[in-house]
Amino acid sequence: MPKILISCGEPSGDLYAGALATEILRLDPSSQIFGLGGERFQAGGGRLLDDYHGLAATGLIEALRVLPRSVAVYRRLVGAAQAERPDVFVAIDFPEINFRVARRVKQLGIPVVYYIPPQLWAWRQGRIRDIQQFATRVIVIFPFEEELYQRSAIPVQFVGHPLVDLAKARVTREAFLHEFGLEPIAPVVALLPGSRPNEVSRILPVLWQAAARVAHVVPQAQFVIARAPHLDDRLFANLPAIGSRPSAIVTARTDDVLTSADVVATASGTATVQTAIHGVPMVVVYRLSPLTYALGRRFVRVSTYAMVNLIAGRKIVPELIQDDCSPEQVASEIIRYLTDPSHATRVRTSLAEVRDRLGSGGASARAASAILEIARSKVRGQRSKVKMTNL
């Protein structure tokens, strides 16, 4: 009866945790899974010790605001590890809390698996020394990450990207457009402003102003905002109408939005990979507070931010970061996709290559198998100790 403690702190992590829990229980229904997560984790069979909502933040001021709750969650996870003695601790990204929990759990003699580690190859590469100290194994979802950990003599396994299986639309394009009163023959521009409140507050106004400029040049264009769940309604209130063009705000149905879109303007992050899997040409955008950007850029070690460009090894989609993230520039890139079919086709071809590099599916099952292997090894070791004691 393996006992597995899992911790994730963002919507994408909750998605992966839910798929992981589902596969663990499929492979071993006797498993006990508990930890920090959300609806997806709980639906997959995990027992919630705490809910992740409200923990994620980008920026220095935002991080300070969630610090008291972060401390409380850390204590709850460590307390559960001390009381329930799991056979393995699985950290999913979210280093703000997971690094601290992993260090403490390691001291308790509990193996640590880092599934989907933070993007150390992009910034703060020195933190790989922390992972060296506490990780029993690192499970990565991007092919180029494997070499990074091998160079540091950290046990690592590439399993592929779980979104290859998870990024599936529930309805057809025609059904989706009909449901929201959109025209099937007119181009659809999808706007993905992020999943954190401070991201949306900075990015959505830029995207909506860009949409108005697009509509002026491509009058038949229509617009759909993919809204992450649990965001405040005020973030989406008072958006002015874009002429007489139809538009929609759709909650928690990103894959349906993407499968219906002709072009996507998306915040940098997991959504760029999700968009690539659907094969939709995209513009990648991001904005931070000026102070956070000025301090953070000193630690960045990559020349490109968008995950799809990093996976491709070249720039295949435009990136508009910070000052470049303006309504004019975003609109210009969207308009180019809509008015230059050959350009859109070239990008779709490159995105198909990215999709192929993410693996053939089954990532969550492979990760579950590896985690159960480590948990069972811990159980076997405990039984051996008991037998030796009895002798």
C-alpha positions as CSV (number, residue, x, y, z in Angstrom):
1,M,0.0,0.0,0.0
2,P,2.3,2.8,-1.2
3,K,1.8,6.2,0.4
4,I,2.6,9.1,-1.9
5,L,2.7,12.8,-0.9
6,I,2.3,15.2,-3.9
7,S,2.7,18.9,-4.0
8,C,1.7,21.3,-6.9
9,G,0.9,25.0,-6.7
10,E,-0.5,26.2,-10.1
11,P,-3.3,25.2,-12.5
12,S,-0.9,23.4,-14.9
13,G,0.7,21.5,-11.9
14,D,-2.8,20.6,-10.7
15,L,-3.6,19.2,-14.2
16,Y,-0.4,17.1,-14.2
17,A,-1.0,16.0,-10.6
18,G,-4.5,14.8,-11.5
19,A,-3.2,12.8,-14.4
20,L,-0.4,11.4,-12.3
21,A,-2.7,10.3,-9.5
22,T,-5.1,8.7,-12.0
23,E,-2.2,6.6,-13.5
24,I,-0.8,5.7,-10.1
25,L,-4.1,4.3,-8.9
26,R,-4.6,2.5,-12.2
27,L,-1.3,0.8,-11.7
28,D,-1.8,0.2,-8.0
29,P,-5.3,0.8,-6.7
30,S,-4.1,0.3,-3.1
31,S,-2.0,3.5,-3.3
32,Q,-2.8,6.3,-0.8
33,I,-2.2,9.7,-2.5
34,F,-2.5,13.0,-0.6
35,G,-1.1,16.5,-0.7
36,L,-1.3,20.1,-2.1
37,G,-3.4,20.4,-5.2
38,G,-6.8,21.4,-6.6
39,E,-9.8,20.0,-8.4
40,R,-7.8,18.0,-10.9
41,F,-5.7,16.4,-8.2
42,Q,-8.8,15.6,-6.2
43,A,-10.7,14.2,-9.2
44,G,-7.7,11.9,-10.0
45,G,-8.0,10.3,-6.5
46,G,-5.8,12.5,-4.4
47,R,-6.8,13.6,-0.8
48,L,-6.4,17.3,-0.4
49,L,-4.3,18.5,2.6
50,D,-4.6,22.1,1.2
51,D,-5.8,23.9,-1.9
52,Y,-3.2,25.6,-4.1
53,H,-5.4,28.5,-5.1
54,G,-3.9,31.9,-4.2
55,L,-0.4,30.6,-3.7
56,A,1.1,31.4,-7.2
57,A,2.5,34.8,-7.8
58,T,4.8,36.5,-10.3
59,G,6.7,39.5,-9.0
60,L,8.4,40.6,-5.7
61,I,5.4,42.4,-4.2
62,E,3.0,39.7,-5.1
63,A,5.3,37.0,-3.6
64,L,5.4,38.9,-0.3
65,R,1.6,39.1,-0.2
66,V,1.2,35.3,-0.3
67,L,4.2,34.7,2.1
68,P,2.1,34.0,5.2
69,R,-0.1,31.5,3.5
70,S,3.0,29.9,1.9
71,V,4.5,29.4,5.3
72,A,1.3,27.8,6.6
73,V,1.1,25.4,3.6
74,Y,4.8,24.5,4.1
75,R,4.1,23.6,7.7
76,R,1.0,21.6,6.8
77,L,2.9,19.5,4.2
78,V,5.9,18.9,6.5
79,G,3.5,18.0,9.3
80,A,1.8,15.5,7.1
81,A,5.1,14.0,6.1
82,Q,6.1,13.6,9.8
83,A,2.7,12.1,10.8
84,E,1.9,9.9,7.8
85,R,5.4,8.9,6.7
86,P,4.8,8.7,3.0
87,D,7.0,6.3,0.9
88,V,7.9,9.1,-1.5
89,F,7.4,12.9,-1.9
90,V,6.6,14.1,-5.4
91,A,7.2,17.8,-6.1
92,I,5.6,19.2,-9.3
93,D,7.4,22.4,-10.3
94,F,6.5,25.3,-7.9
95,P,9.9,25.7,-6.3
96,E,8.8,28.5,-4.0
97,I,7.4,25.9,-1.6
98,N,8.5,22.6,-3.0
99,F,12.3,23.2,-2.6
100,R,11.7,23.9,1.1
101,V,9.5,20.9,1.7
102,A,11.8,18.6,-0.3
103,R,14.8,19.6,2.0
104,R,12.8,18.8,5.1
105,V,11.3,15.6,3.8
106,K,14.7,14.4,2.7
107,Q,15.9,14.9,6.3
108,L,13.0,12.6,7.4
109,G,14.4,9.8,5.2
110,I,11.7,10.1,2.6
111,P,12.7,9.8,-1.1
112,V,12.1,12.9,-3.2
113,V,11.0,12.7,-6.8
114,Y,11.0,16.1,-8.7
115,Y,8.4,15.6,-11.5
116,I,8.5,18.6,-13.9
117,P,11.3,20.5,-12.2
118,P,11.5,24.3,-12.5
119,Q,13.1,25.7,-15.7
120,L,16.7,26.0,-14.3
121,W,18.2,25.9,-17.7
122,A,16.5,29.3,-18.3
123,W,17.3,31.1,-15.1
124,R,18.9,30.6,-11.7
125,Q,21.0,27.6,-12.9
126,G,22.8,27.5,-9.5
127,R,19.6,26.1,-8.0
128,I,20.5,22.7,-9.6
129,R,22.8,22.3,-6.6
130,D,19.7,22.3,-4.3
131,I,18.1,19.6,-6.4
132,Q,21.4,17.6,-6.2
133,Q,21.1,17.6,-2.4
134,F,17.5,16.3,-2.1
135,A,16.4,14.6,-5.3
136,T,16.3,10.8,-5.5
137,R,15.2,11.2,-9.1
138,V,14.2,14.0,-11.5
139,I,11.5,13.3,-14.1
140,V,11.5,15.7,-17.0
141,I,9.1,16.4,-19.8
142,F,11.3,18.2,-22.3
143,P,13.9,16.3,-24.2
144,F,16.7,18.9,-23.8
145,E,16.4,18.8,-20.0
146,E,17.8,15.3,-19.6
147,E,21.3,16.3,-20.5
148,L,21.3,19.2,-18.0
149,Y,20.7,16.8,-15.1
150,Q,23.0,14.1,-16.4
151,R,25.9,16.6,-16.5
152,S,25.2,17.2,-12.8
153,A,25.1,13.5,-12.0
154,I,21.5,13.6,-10.9
155,P,19.4,10.5,-11.7
156,V,17.0,11.7,-14.4
157,Q,14.3,10.2,-16.7
158,F,12.6,11.8,-19.7
159,V,9.0,10.6,-20.0
160,G,7.5,13.0,-22.6
161,H,5.0,15.8,-22.1
162,P,1.7,14.9,-20.3
163,L,-0.1,17.5,-22.4
164,V,0.2,15.3,-25.4
165,D,-2.5,13.1,-23.9
166,L,-4.3,15.9,-21.9
167,A,-4.7,18.6,-24.5
168,K,-7.9,17.3,-26.1
169,A,-10.9,19.3,-27.1
170,R,-14.3,18.1,-25.8
171,V,-16.3,19.4,-28.7
172,T,-15.7,20.1,-32.4
173,R,-14.9,23.6,-33.7
174,E,-18.4,23.8,-35.3
175,A,-20.2,22.8,-32.1
176,F,-18.0,25.2,-30.0
177,L,-18.6,28.2,-32.3
178,H,-22.3,27.5,-32.4
179,E,-22.5,27.3,-28.6
180,F,-21.1,30.8,-28.2
181,G,-22.8,32.4,-31.1
182,L,-19.7,32.7,-33.3
183,E,-19.6,32.4,-37.1
184,P,-18.1,29.2,-38.5
185,I,-16.7,30.7,-41.6
186,A,-15.1,33.8,-40.0
187,P,-11.5,33.7,-38.5
188,V,-11.2,33.2,-34.8
189,V,-8.5,34.9,-32.7
190,A,-8.0,33.3,-29.3
191,L,-6.6,35.4,-26.4
192,L,-5.0,33.6,-23.5
193,P,-3.9,36.2,-20.9
194,G,-2.6,33.8,-18.3
195,S,-3.8,32.1,-15.1
196,R,-2.5,34.4,-12.3
197,P,-4.4,37.6,-11.4
198,N,-1.4,39.8,-11.8
199,E,-0.6,38.3,-15.2
200,V,-4.2,38.9,-16.5
201,S,-4.3,42.5,-15.1
202,R,-1.2,43.4,-17.2
203,I,-1.7,41.3,-20.3
204,L,-5.5,41.2,-21.0
205,P,-5.8,45.0,-21.6
206,V,-3.0,44.8,-24.2
207,L,-4.5,41.9,-25.9
208,W,-8.0,43.4,-26.0
209,Q,-6.7,46.7,-27.4
210,A,-4.8,44.6,-30.0
211,A,-8.0,42.9,-30.9
212,A,-9.7,46.2,-31.7
213,R,-6.8,47.0,-34.1
214,V,-7.1,43.6,-35.7
215,A,-10.8,44.1,-36.3
216,H,-10.1,47.4,-38.0
217,V,-7.9,45.7,-40.6
218,V,-9.7,42.3,-40.7
219,P,-13.3,43.2,-40.1
220,Q,-14.6,39.6,-40.2
221,A,-12.4,38.5,-37.3
222,Q,-14.0,37.4,-34.0
223,F,-12.4,37.0,-30.6
224,V,-12.5,34.5,-27.8
225,I,-10.9,34.9,-24.4
226,A,-9.8,31.7,-22.7
227,R,-10.3,32.4,-19.0
228,A,-8.6,30.3,-16.3
229,P,-10.9,29.2,-13.4
230,H,-11.0,30.9,-10.0
231,L,-10.1,34.4,-11.4
232,D,-11.9,37.4,-10.1
233,D,-14.7,38.6,-12.4
234,R,-13.4,42.1,-12.1
235,L,-10.4,41.2,-14.2
236,F,-12.7,40.6,-17.2
237,A,-15.3,43.4,-16.5
238,N,-15.7,46.5,-18.5
239,L,-14.1,45.2,-21.7
240,P,-15.4,47.5,-24.5
241,A,-17.2,45.9,-27.4
242,I,-15.2,45.6,-30.6
243,G,-17.5,47.2,-33.0
244,S,-20.3,44.7,-33.9
245,R,-18.0,41.7,-34.0
246,P,-19.0,38.7,-31.9
247,S,-16.8,37.7,-29.0
248,A,-16.9,35.4,-26.0
249,I,-15.2,34.8,-22.7
250,V,-14.9,31.0,-22.0
251,T,-13.9,29.6,-18.7
252,A,-11.9,26.4,-18.1
253,R,-12.1,25.2,-21.7
254,T,-8.8,26.2,-23.2
255,D,-8.5,23.1,-25.4
256,D,-12.0,23.8,-26.9
257,V,-10.9,27.4,-27.5
258,L,-7.6,26.3,-29.2
259,T,-9.1,23.7,-31.4
260,S,-11.5,26.4,-32.7
261,A,-8.9,29.2,-33.2
262,D,-7.1,30.3,-36.4
263,V,-4.6,32.4,-34.4
264,V,-3.6,32.6,-30.7
265,A,-2.1,35.4,-28.7
266,T,-1.0,33.8,-25.5
267,A,0.9,34.6,-22.3
268,S,4.3,32.8,-22.1
269,G,4.1,29.5,-20.2
270,T,2.4,26.1,-20.4
271,A,-0.2,27.5,-22.8
272,T,2.4,27.9,-25.5
273,V,3.0,24.1,-25.5
274,Q,-0.8,23.5,-25.4
275,T,-1.2,25.8,-28.4
276,A,1.6,24.0,-30.2
277,I,0.0,20.6,-29.7
278,H,-3.1,22.0,-31.3
279,G,-1.0,23.3,-34.1
280,V,-2.3,26.9,-34.0
281,P,0.0,29.8,-35.1
282,M,0.6,32.0,-32.1
283,V,2.1,35.2,-30.8
284,V,3.7,34.9,-27.3
285,V,3.5,37.8,-25.0
286,Y,4.4,38.7,-21.4
287,R,4.7,41.6,-19.1
288,L,6.0,42.0,-15.5
289,S,6.2,44.9,-13.2
290,P,9.2,47.1,-14.3
291,L,11.0,46.4,-11.1
292,T,10.6,42.6,-11.3
293,Y,11.6,42.6,-14.9
294,A,14.7,44.7,-14.3
295,L,15.9,42.5,-11.4
296,G,14.9,39.2,-13.0
297,R,16.4,39.6,-16.4
298,R,19.9,39.5,-14.9
299,F,19.4,35.9,-14.1
300,V,18.0,34.8,-17.4
301,R,20.4,32.5,-19.4
302,V,18.4,32.0,-22.6
303,S,18.0,34.2,-25.6
304,T,14.3,33.2,-26.2
305,Y,11.5,32.9,-23.7
306,A,8.7,31.0,-25.5
307,M,8.8,27.3,-24.7
308,V,7.9,26.3,-28.3
309,N,11.0,28.2,-29.6
310,L,13.2,26.6,-27.0
311,I,12.0,23.1,-28.0
312,A,12.4,23.9,-31.7
313,G,15.9,25.2,-31.2
314,R,15.0,28.3,-33.2
315,K,12.5,31.2,-33.3
316,I,9.4,29.9,-35.0
317,V,6.8,32.2,-33.3
318,P,7.2,35.8,-32.4
319,E,7.8,36.8,-28.8
320,L,6.7,40.2,-27.5
321,I,8.1,40.7,-24.0
322,Q,7.8,43.7,-21.7
323,D,8.0,46.9,-23.7
324,D,7.5,45.0,-26.9
325,C,4.2,43.7,-25.6
326,S,2.2,46.6,-27.0
327,P,-1.3,46.6,-28.7
328,E,0.3,47.8,-32.0
329,Q,2.9,45.0,-32.2
330,V,0.6,42.2,-31.0
331,A,-2.0,43.3,-33.6
332,S,0.6,43.4,-36.3
333,E,1.6,39.8,-35.7
334,I,-2.0,38.6,-35.6
335,I,-2.8,40.4,-38.8
336,R,0.2,38.9,-40.5
337,Y,-1.1,35.4,-39.7
338,L,-4.6,36.3,-40.9
339,T,-3.6,37.9,-44.1
340,D,-0.6,35.8,-45.1
341,P,-1.6,32.1,-45.5
342,S,1.9,31.0,-46.5
343,H,3.3,32.4,-43.3
344,A,0.7,30.7,-41.2
345,T,1.3,27.4,-43.0
346,R,5.1,27.6,-42.4
347,V,4.5,28.1,-38.7
348,R,2.0,25.2,-38.5
349,T,4.6,23.0,-40.1
350,S,7.2,24.0,-37.5
351,L,4.7,23.5,-34.6
352,A,4.1,20.0,-35.9
353,E,7.9,19.4,-35.4
354,V,7.6,20.7,-31.8
355,R,4.7,18.4,-31.2
356,D,6.7,15.4,-32.4
357,R,9.6,16.2,-30.0
358,L,7.2,16.1,-27.0
359,G,6.9,12.4,-27.2
360,S,4.2,9.9,-28.3
361,G,1.9,10.0,-25.3
362,G,1.9,8.0,-22.1
363,A,4.0,10.5,-20.1
364,S,1.8,10.4,-17.0
365,A,1.8,6.6,-17.0
366,R,5.6,6.4,-17.3
367,A,6.0,8.9,-14.5
368,A,3.6,7.0,-12.3
369,S,5.5,3.8,-12.9
370,A,8.8,5.4,-11.9
371,I,7.3,6.9,-8.8
372,L,5.7,3.6,-7.7
373,E,9.0,1.9,-8.2
374,I,10.7,4.3,-5.8
375,A,7.9,4.0,-3.3
376,R,7.9,0.2,-3.3
377,S,11.7,0.2,-2.9
378,K,11.2,2.3,0.3
379,V,8.6,-0.2,1.5
380,R,10.8,-3.2,0.8
381,G,13.7,-1.5,2.7
382,Q,11.5,-0.9,5.7
383,R,10.3,-4.5,5.7
384,S,14.0,-5.7,5.5
385,K,14.8,-3.5,8.6
386,V,11.9,-5.0,10.5
387,K,13.0,-8.6,9.6
388,M,16.6,-7.8,10.7
389,T,15.4,-6.3,14.0
390,N,13.3,-9.4,14.7
391,L,16.3,-11.7,14.1
